[in-house]
Amino acid sequence: MSDATTHLLLPYILAAQAQKHVTHNEALRILDGLVQLSVLDRNLTAPPGSPADGDRYIVGSGATGDWAGWDLNVALWADGAWLRLPPRTGWRAWVEDEGLLLVYDGAGWIGTTPDVLQNLALLGIGTTADASNPFSAKLNAALWTAKTVAEGGTGDLFYIMNKEAAGDDLGLTLQTGFVTKALVGLFGSDRFRLAVSADGSTFFDGLSVDNANGIVDQPRLPRFKAYTNYDNYVGVGTWTKIGLNNTDYNDQGAFDAANNRFVAPVDGTYLFGATLMYKVNASTTARMRGRLVLNGTTEIRGSLGEISATHVSLATAIWLQTMVPLTAGDTVELQGYFRVADGYFAADHTSFWGCKIG
């Protein structure tokens, strides 16, 4: 029969043993040192100078002094002496200076955090996951960084998201107060889309990229092309707004046909152009001029043009083009002028166009 227990090596009180209390107290001392094991440190290789009764350490590799040969053992200071407690597989110890829970695997002390997590049904970080959101996290920052070449990686990092079929949805949902304000991804097709919403129910595509050819479209970009379907008569010496009562296209309704002017829907930089086609009234020496005007009064720099030579009816034309920064609500209109003789700005070929470019 052994004189000590199998796992903790607690000494038995033997039959007819004298001073049984000594053996009993030794067993209690060992139990007191091992039960709910918590050590102060796991890196020291030599005993500290002034230990307190009950202090415990996991001895570091290469131990010296009273701990020589005790590598990875638990050292307990009790009754003025160091007591060696050899660990067994499965022992757990809390390391106080690191806030770390370790387990002894038979060869060394290892962290209890698993290296592999597979086939989890739910995972919540800082919050509770559920069937609708099996992976949930509530935090203020997250980091994904590439595994370096020195660590055995490639230095690259790919974040892969996949959907089953082209008609399915795949993307990021960006919300404020759990109301969706933007969607980024592949929704209902393999075209890349960026869509925004004010209320989480009605969405507008701000950007769309055709995955077949890479062509980028901005479906909500303010752009228009307006023209007149009648001859605009203009007298001599007076700048006159051209009546542009039709549009080939008018995205976002940016051109106000009722008032013959473009109205900027948002702040930005806009590109404008115009064609003024001459039609004779009485004399081909009319000296036709054209310009673009901001808010009905200010000539836009770089938009003024004139034809000084003899005009040819329905052939002589002025082409204007300029770029200008606008504030939402600003207006731009096309004006015409005759310096020598009156005339017309011809129907159909007199036009005004523009779009937001930045």
LOZA-692227 format. One record per residue (C-alpha): residue number from 1; residue in three letters; x, y, z. Coordinates in pm, 1 decimal. Example, Ala and Ser with C-alpha at 12.3 -4.5 7.8 and 13.67 -1.06 7.14 Angstrom:
2
resi;resn;x;y;z
1;ALA;1230.0;-450.0;780.0
2;SER;1367.0;-106.0;714.0
***
This chain:
358
resi;resn;x;y;z
1;MET;0.0;0.0;0.0
2;SER;130.6;349.3;-91.1
3;ASP;196.1;598.0;184.6
4;ALA;59.9;895.7;-23.7
5;THR;-243.5;974.7;-239.9
6;THR;-215.3;924.1;-615.1
7;HIS;-280.7;1277.3;-748.9
8;LEU;-191.2;1533.0;-483.5
9;LEU;65.2;1314.1;-301.4
10;LEU;-95.6;1384.2;34.4
11;PRO;66.7;1166.1;304.3
12;TYR;-147.5;895.2;464.5
13;ILE;-163.8;846.2;840.3
14;LEU;-31.0;495.0;878.0
15;ALA;-143.9;233.3;1122.6
16;ALA;18.2;259.9;1468.0
17;GLN;194.4;580.1;1353.5
18;ALA;329.7;802.8;1629.7
19;GLN;260.8;1179.6;1613.6
20;LYS;-19.2;1140.0;1363.6
21;HIS;-85.7;1511.1;1377.0
22;VAL;240.4;1579.7;1190.2
23;THR;131.6;1377.4;886.3
24;HIS;-217.7;1522.9;906.2
25;ASN;-88.8;1880.3;917.5
26;GLU;148.3;1816.5;625.3
27;ALA;-146.3;1698.9;415.0
28;LEU;-346.4;2007.8;514.0
29;ARG;-50.9;2230.3;418.7
30;ILE;-37.0;2073.8;71.2
31;LEU;-414.5;2101.7;27.3
32;ASP;-403.8;2466.5;133.3
33;GLY;-138.1;2532.1;-128.4
34;LEU;-308.9;2353.5;-416.8
35;VAL;-683.6;2399.0;-380.9
36;GLN;-805.1;2704.1;-583.4
37;LEU;-446.5;2742.7;-702.5
38;SER;-340.6;3103.5;-766.8
39;VAL;26.1;3199.1;-813.5
40;LEU;188.2;3540.0;-796.6
41;ASP;418.3;3491.4;-1095.1
42;ARG;534.0;3226.1;-1342.1
43;ASN;864.1;3367.4;-1467.8
44;LEU;1094.2;3384.4;-1164.4
45;THR;1392.6;3145.7;-1162.3
46;ALA;1509.0;3229.1;-809.8
47;PRO;1306.7;3265.7;-487.2
48;PRO;1200.3;3621.2;-395.5
49;GLY;1378.1;3781.8;-101.8
50;SER;1093.0;3825.6;148.2
51;PRO;805.9;3589.5;72.1
52;ALA;486.5;3596.1;277.1
53;ASP;346.4;3278.3;423.3
54;GLY;129.5;3106.8;161.4
55;ASP;293.2;3274.9;-140.8
56;ARG;297.1;3049.9;-445.9
57;TYR;489.5;3064.5;-771.8
58;ILE;523.6;2860.5;-1087.4
59;VAL;898.3;2824.2;-1113.9
60;GLY;1052.2;2947.5;-1439.9
61;SER;1284.6;2736.0;-1653.6
62;GLY;1649.2;2733.2;-1541.0
63;ALA;1574.1;2776.7;-1172.5
64;THR;1854.6;2831.6;-919.8
65;GLY;1905.7;2841.7;-544.6
66;ASP;1637.6;2675.7;-334.4
67;TRP;1436.3;2627.1;-655.4
68;ALA;1710.8;2448.7;-848.7
69;GLY;1559.6;2156.0;-1037.6
70;TRP;1203.8;2277.0;-974.2
71;ASP;1140.4;2409.1;-1326.4
72;LEU;762.9;2440.6;-1393.2
73;ASN;679.8;2310.0;-1043.9
74;VAL;467.4;2506.4;-798.2
75;ALA;674.7;2654.1;-513.2
76;LEU;484.1;2718.7;-187.5
77;TRP;630.5;2922.1;99.2
78;ALA;492.4;2772.1;417.9
79;ASP;617.3;2772.5;777.3
80;GLY;943.1;2941.7;678.2
81;ALA;1043.9;2699.4;400.7
82;TRP;980.5;2637.8;32.9
83;LEU;765.9;2336.9;-45.3
84;ARG;783.4;2180.2;-390.9
85;LEU;450.4;2076.6;-548.6
86;PRO;508.7;1884.6;-876.2
87;PRO;218.7;1954.2;-1116.7
88;ARG;1.8;1681.7;-1268.2
89;THR;-180.5;1691.4;-1602.8
90;GLY;-497.1;1897.5;-1577.1
91;TRP;-392.6;2124.7;-1292.0
92;ARG;-519.1;2481.0;-1336.9
93;ALA;-353.7;2793.8;-1198.9
94;TRP;-446.6;3161.6;-1203.8
95;VAL;-142.7;3386.5;-1264.7
96;GLU;-215.2;3702.5;-1069.4
97;ASP;33.0;3944.1;-1227.9
98;GLU;-92.1;3858.0;-1579.3
99;GLY;-459.7;3794.0;-1513.7
100;LEU;-418.7;3465.0;-1699.4
101;LEU;-558.0;3117.1;-1644.2
102;LEU;-316.7;2832.6;-1724.6
103;VAL;-347.6;2455.4;-1739.5
104;TYR;-68.2;2199.0;-1711.9
105;ASP;-73.7;1959.0;-2010.2
106;GLY;190.5;1719.3;-1878.8
107;ALA;479.3;1904.5;-2042.1
108;GLY;420.6;2269.8;-1963.3
109;TRP;175.6;2539.4;-1853.9
110;ILE;-39.4;2659.9;-2143.2
111;GLY;-314.4;2917.9;-2181.7
112;THR;-671.7;2796.7;-2158.1
113;THR;-790.7;3002.6;-2458.0
114;PRO;-854.7;2747.4;-2734.1
115;ASP;-653.2;2768.1;-3055.1
116;VAL;-943.4;2641.7;-3263.6
117;LEU;-1315.6;2716.8;-3254.9
118;GLN;-1519.5;2518.6;-3505.8
119;ASN;-1887.2;2495.3;-3599.2
120;LEU;-2014.4;2735.6;-3333.9
121;ALA;-2387.0;2803.1;-3357.7
122;LEU;-2372.7;3147.6;-3191.2
123;LEU;-2092.2;3387.2;-3100.2
124;GLY;-2150.2;3715.0;-2920.6
125;ILE;-1874.7;3962.8;-2833.4
126;GLY;-1990.8;4220.5;-2582.7
127;THR;-2352.1;4138.3;-2669.1
128;THR;-2586.5;3844.8;-2720.4
129;ALA;-2599.0;3667.8;-3054.4
130;ASP;-2927.5;3525.3;-3181.2
131;ALA;-3063.5;3323.9;-3471.6
132;SER;-3096.1;3635.7;-3691.1
133;ASN;-2744.6;3753.5;-3608.9
134;PRO;-2546.9;3441.7;-3508.3
135;PHE;-2226.7;3646.7;-3496.8
136;SER;-2277.3;3969.8;-3302.9
137;ALA;-2027.0;4218.6;-3163.4
138;LYS;-2071.1;4533.8;-2957.0
139;LEU;-1746.0;4729.8;-2947.7
140;ASN;-1582.4;5057.7;-3045.7
141;ALA;-1302.1;4935.0;-3268.9
142;ALA;-1204.8;4626.1;-3466.1
143;LEU;-879.0;4539.4;-3639.7
144;TRP;-797.3;4304.9;-3925.3
145;THR;-429.3;4296.1;-4015.0
146;ALA;-228.5;4078.4;-4249.9
147;LYS;-10.4;3798.0;-4117.2
148;THR;342.8;3902.3;-4203.9
149;VAL;596.6;3701.2;-4397.9
150;ALA;810.0;3678.0;-4082.8
151;GLU;515.8;3513.0;-3907.6
152;GLY;473.5;3258.3;-4184.7
153;GLY;209.0;3455.6;-4375.0
154;THR;211.6;3632.9;-4711.4
155;GLY;170.8;3993.3;-4597.0
156;ASP;-162.0;4008.6;-4784.5
157;LEU;-512.7;4027.6;-4642.4
158;PHE;-834.1;3935.6;-4826.1
159;TYR;-1176.4;3969.4;-4665.1
160;ILE;-1404.4;3738.7;-4863.2
161;MET;-1783.5;3760.4;-4876.3
162;ASN;-1981.5;3525.8;-5100.2
163;LYS;-2342.0;3484.5;-5212.3
164;GLU;-2503.7;3179.6;-5367.6
165;ALA;-2644.4;3327.8;-5690.1
166;ALA;-2635.4;3654.9;-5886.0
167;GLY;-2994.0;3737.0;-5790.6
168;ASP;-2913.5;3722.6;-5419.3
169;ASP;-2790.0;4014.4;-5207.5
170;LEU;-2439.4;4060.7;-5072.0
171;GLY;-2312.7;4373.0;-4902.8
172;LEU;-2268.4;4604.9;-4609.4
173;THR;-2563.4;4771.9;-4441.4
174;LEU;-2478.5;5104.0;-4275.0
175;GLN;-2730.1;5225.3;-4017.7
176;THR;-2802.0;5510.0;-3778.3
177;GLY;-3017.2;5409.7;-3484.0
178;PHE;-3073.3;5078.5;-3663.3
179;VAL;-3230.8;5259.0;-3961.3
180;THR;-3047.5;5177.9;-4285.3
181;LYS;-2888.2;5483.2;-4444.7
182;ALA;-2657.0;5320.7;-4700.8
183;LEU;-2600.0;4990.7;-4877.9
184;VAL;-2270.4;4891.4;-5039.8
185;GLY;-2234.3;4570.0;-5238.3
186;LEU;-2405.6;4344.1;-5490.3
187;PHE;-2782.5;4365.5;-5456.0
188;GLY;-3006.3;4162.7;-5684.0
189;SER;-2729.3;4129.5;-5944.3
190;ASP;-2350.9;4124.8;-5976.6
191;ARG;-2331.5;4499.1;-6043.0
192;PHE;-2152.6;4688.7;-5766.5
193;ARG;-2386.7;4942.6;-5610.7
194;LEU;-2372.8;5221.7;-5356.0
195;ALA;-2724.4;5318.5;-5251.3
196;VAL;-2841.5;5568.5;-4990.4
197;SER;-3166.4;5632.0;-4807.9
198;ALA;-3317.9;5892.3;-4580.1
199;ASP;-3575.3;5663.9;-4418.6
200;GLY;-3446.9;5308.1;-4461.8
201;SER;-3717.3;5215.8;-4713.7
202;THR;-3662.7;5426.3;-5027.8
203;PHE;-3313.7;5393.1;-5176.6
204;PHE;-3129.6;5586.7;-5445.6
205;ASP;-2827.1;5452.4;-5631.8
206;GLY;-2543.2;5700.2;-5607.7
207;LEU;-2295.1;5473.4;-5785.7
208;SER;-2326.4;5165.6;-6004.1
209;VAL;-2043.8;4971.0;-6170.6
210;ASP;-2115.1;4716.0;-6444.4
211;ASN;-1918.9;4403.4;-6353.7
212;ALA;-1912.9;4294.0;-6719.9
213;ASN;-1717.8;4595.2;-6848.4
214;GLY;-1624.8;4818.3;-6552.6
215;ILE;-1830.7;5113.1;-6677.3
216;VAL;-1921.3;5344.8;-6390.2
217;ASP;-2261.2;5513.1;-6376.9
218;GLN;-2391.5;5780.0;-6141.1
219;PRO;-2767.3;5739.6;-6176.9
220;ARG;-2849.8;6038.6;-5954.9
221;LEU;-2602.0;6279.3;-6112.6
222;PRO;-2778.2;6609.5;-6197.2
223;ARG;-2756.2;6649.0;-6577.5
224;PHE;-2973.5;6789.1;-6853.3
225;LYS;-2994.6;6894.7;-7216.4
226;ALA;-3255.2;7156.7;-7304.8
227;TYR;-3351.2;7308.2;-7638.4
228;THR;-3603.1;7543.9;-7792.8
229;ASN;-3861.8;7421.8;-8040.5
230;TYR;-3935.4;7772.3;-8168.2
231;ASP;-3728.0;8061.5;-8306.6
232;ASN;-3638.4;8308.2;-8030.2
233;TYR;-3650.9;8666.1;-8157.6
234;VAL;-3398.2;8905.2;-7996.1
235;GLY;-3368.4;9274.8;-8068.0
236;VAL;-3052.2;9485.4;-8090.1
237;GLY;-2853.9;9579.0;-7781.0
238;THR;-3037.6;9381.4;-7514.5
239;TRP;-2923.8;9063.2;-7342.1
240;THR;-3223.7;8829.6;-7357.5
241;LYS;-3289.1;8495.6;-7187.3
242;ILE;-3333.7;8217.4;-7443.2
243;GLY;-3661.0;8030.3;-7411.0
244;LEU;-3567.2;7661.3;-7376.3
245;ASN;-3898.8;7483.3;-7341.4
246;ASN;-3801.1;7120.9;-7408.1
247;THR;-3544.2;6872.0;-7277.6
248;ASP;-3383.0;6565.7;-7433.1
249;TYR;-3316.5;6450.4;-7075.0
250;ASN;-3345.0;6613.5;-6736.9
251;ASP;-3210.9;6390.9;-6458.2
252;GLN;-3338.1;6486.0;-6112.5
253;GLY;-3548.9;6761.8;-6276.0
254;ALA;-3253.8;6999.7;-6246.7
255;PHE;-3361.1;7207.8;-6548.9
256;ASP;-3663.5;7429.1;-6484.8
257;ALA;-3829.1;7445.1;-6828.1
258;ALA;-4104.8;7676.5;-6703.6
259;ASN;-3845.9;7942.6;-6621.2
260;ASN;-3582.6;7844.8;-6883.3
261;ARG;-3298.9;7790.8;-6638.1
262;PHE;-3091.9;7529.5;-6455.9
263;VAL;-3130.1;7514.1;-6075.9
264;ALA;-2843.9;7352.3;-5880.6
265;PRO;-2990.4;7078.5;-5656.9
266;VAL;-2674.2;7050.5;-5442.7
267;ASP;-2345.5;7230.1;-5386.0
268;GLY;-2071.1;7131.6;-5629.3
269;THR;-1878.6;7203.1;-5945.9
270;TYR;-2077.3;7200.6;-6269.4
271;LEU;-1986.9;7189.1;-6636.8
272;PHE;-2212.1;7376.6;-6883.1
273;GLY;-2225.4;7417.2;-7256.4
274;ALA;-2453.9;7578.9;-7513.7
275;THR;-2509.0;7611.1;-7887.1
276;LEU;-2661.8;7929.8;-8027.8
277;MET;-2774.9;7892.4;-8392.2
278;TYR;-2832.2;8208.5;-8594.1
279;LYS;-3140.9;8270.7;-8807.5
280;VAL;-3165.6;8587.7;-9014.3
281;ASN;-3441.0;8840.6;-8974.4
282;ALA;-3335.9;9137.3;-9191.2
283;SER;-2953.5;9148.0;-9212.9
284;THR;-2671.0;8895.8;-9182.6
285;THR;-2446.2;9157.4;-9014.4
286;ALA;-2620.5;9093.8;-8684.2
287;ARG;-2306.4;9029.0;-8477.6
288;MET;-2449.3;8745.9;-8263.8
289;ARG;-2334.1;8704.2;-7900.9
290;GLY;-2407.1;8454.1;-7623.5
291;ARG;-2327.7;8398.1;-7257.4
292;LEU;-2422.6;8203.9;-6944.2
293;VAL;-2552.7;8400.7;-6647.1
294;LEU;-2550.9;8312.7;-6275.4
295;ASN;-2863.0;8393.1;-6074.6
296;GLY;-3001.5;8613.2;-6350.7
297;THR;-2742.6;8891.8;-6316.3
298;THR;-2379.2;8777.0;-6314.6
299;GLU;-2202.1;8675.2;-6634.1
300;ILE;-2009.1;8353.4;-6571.7
301;ARG;-1641.9;8405.6;-6647.7
302;GLY;-1530.3;8231.1;-6966.4
303;SER;-1881.8;8187.0;-7107.7
304;LEU;-1899.7;8490.8;-7339.4
305;GLY;-1875.5;8439.2;-7717.2
306;GLU;-1939.3;8642.8;-8036.9
307;ILE;-1948.8;8593.9;-8414.2
308;SER;-1824.5;8913.1;-8583.0
309;ALA;-1812.7;8805.0;-8946.7
310;THR;-2107.5;8800.2;-9184.7
311;HIS;-2354.3;8538.4;-9064.7
312;VAL;-2512.2;8255.7;-9259.3
313;SER;-2870.9;8183.8;-9159.4
314;LEU;-2916.8;7840.3;-8999.2
315;ALA;-2542.4;7771.7;-9032.9
316;THR;-2353.7;8027.1;-8821.1
317;ALA;-2336.0;7921.1;-8457.9
318;ILE;-2166.0;8000.5;-8128.8
319;TRP;-2051.0;7722.1;-7896.5
320;LEU;-2004.9;7806.3;-7531.0
321;GLN;-1851.4;7595.2;-7255.5
322;THR;-1740.4;7668.1;-6900.6
323;MET;-1712.8;7524.0;-6550.7
324;VAL;-1842.4;7693.6;-6236.7
325;PRO;-1887.7;7616.2;-5864.1
326;LEU;-2249.3;7646.1;-5751.9
327;THR;-2437.6;7645.7;-5424.6
328;ALA;-2765.8;7458.7;-5398.7
329;GLY;-3041.2;7684.0;-5537.0
330;ASP;-2813.4;7883.4;-5770.5
331;THR;-2951.2;7928.9;-6121.7
332;VAL;-2778.5;7936.2;-6459.2
333;GLU;-2946.6;8061.2;-6776.3
334;LEU;-2851.5;8108.2;-7141.0
335;GLN;-2873.4;8458.6;-7285.0
336;GLY;-2840.9;8591.8;-7640.5
337;TYR;-2762.3;8933.4;-7787.2
338;PHE;-2738.9;9106.4;-8128.6
339;ARG;-2499.8;9399.7;-8154.3
340;VAL;-2573.7;9540.2;-8507.0
341;ALA;-2898.9;9397.1;-8641.0
342;ASP;-3176.9;9195.1;-8484.3
343;GLY;-3232.5;8827.5;-8555.8
344;TYR;-3342.7;8491.6;-8423.8
345;PHE;-3188.4;8209.7;-8226.2
346;ALA;-3306.8;7915.4;-8427.3
347;ALA;-3540.2;7642.0;-8312.0
348;ASP;-3412.8;7287.4;-8243.5
349;HIS;-3042.2;7366.8;-8284.0
350;THR;-3023.3;7625.4;-8004.3
351;SER;-2957.5;7424.8;-7689.6
352;PHE;-2817.4;7437.6;-7338.2
353;TRP;-2670.9;7144.4;-7141.7
354;GLY;-2488.3;7073.9;-6816.7
355;CYS;-2399.6;6827.4;-6543.1
356;LYS;-2239.6;6808.1;-6200.9
357;ILE;-1876.7;6691.6;-6219.1
358;GLY;-1754.0;6732.8;-5863.4
***
